[in-house]
Amino acid sequence: MKNLIAELLLKLAQKEEESKELVAQVEALEIVVTALLRQMAQSEQQALIDSVEGALDEARPDTQVSEQDREMLQQYVKKLLRHPRN
């Protein structure tokens, strides 16, 4: 029983570490996207936003991806593009 608990705790720690790495990657990408958007002229920004939003709207939802997950991704991308980090 102790071995099982120890294994579960080890797996939990590994998952937590993976989660931290993913959060760091997402934050780094947010910073990069924000920096790129700030360097673009307003018309270029709008063209990029329209292109990304159009691609998201046209993407067919995969049967493995829930509608809720797809909607969350779409909202997050729109938030990032229209209201980048300060």
C-alpha positions in Angstrom: 0.0 0.0 0.0 2.8 2.4 0.9 4.5 1.7 -2.5 1.2 2.5 -4.3 0.9 5.8 -2.5 4.5 6.6 -3.2 4.0 5.8 -6.9 0.9 8.0 -7.0 2.7 10.9 -5.3 5.6 10.6 -7.8 3.2 10.6 -10.7 1.4 13.6 -9.3 4.7 15.5 -8.9 5.6 14.7 -12.5 2.3 15.9 -13.8 2.6 19.1 -11.7 6.1 19.7 -13.2 4.7 19.2 -16.7 1.9 21.6 -16.0 4.4 24.2 -14.8 6.4 23.8 -18.0 3.2 24.3 -20.1 2.3 27.4 -18.2 5.8 28.8 -18.8 5.5 28.0 -22.5 2.1 29.7 -22.8 3.3 32.8 -20.9 6.4 33.0 -23.1 4.3 32.8 -26.3 2.0 35.5 -24.9 5.0 37.8 -24.4 6.2 37.1 -27.9 2.8 37.7 -29.6 2.4 40.9 -27.6 5.8 42.1 -28.6 5.1 41.3 -32.3 1.7 43.0 -32.2 3.2 46.1 -30.8 5.7 46.3 -33.6 3.0 46.1 -36.3 1.1 49.0 -37.7 -2.6 49.0 -36.9 -3.6 47.8 -40.3 -1.2 44.9 -40.1 -2.5 44.0 -36.7 -6.0 44.0 -37.9 -5.1 41.9 -41.0 -3.4 39.4 -38.7 -6.3 39.3 -36.3 -8.8 38.8 -39.1 -6.7 36.0 -40.6 -6.3 34.1 -37.3 -10.0 34.5 -36.4 -11.0 33.5 -39.9 -8.9 30.4 -39.6 -10.4 29.5 -36.2 -13.9 30.0 -37.6 -13.2 27.8 -40.6 -11.5 25.0 -38.6 -13.6 21.9 -38.3 -14.0 20.7 -34.8 -12.3 17.4 -34.3 -14.4 14.7 -32.8 -11.7 14.3 -30.1 -12.0 18.0 -29.1 -15.1 19.0 -27.2 -17.1 22.0 -28.2 -16.3 23.6 -24.8 -12.6 23.2 -25.4 -12.8 24.6 -28.9 -14.8 27.6 -27.6 -12.3 28.2 -24.8 -9.4 28.2 -27.3 -11.2 30.5 -29.6 -12.0 33.0 -26.7 -8.4 32.8 -25.5 -6.9 33.5 -28.9 -9.3 36.4 -29.5 -8.5 37.9 -26.0 -4.7 37.6 -26.8 -5.0 39.2 -30.1 -7.4 42.0 -29.2 -6.2 42.7 -25.7 -2.5 41.7 -25.5 -0.7 41.8 -22.2 0.5 45.1 -20.9 
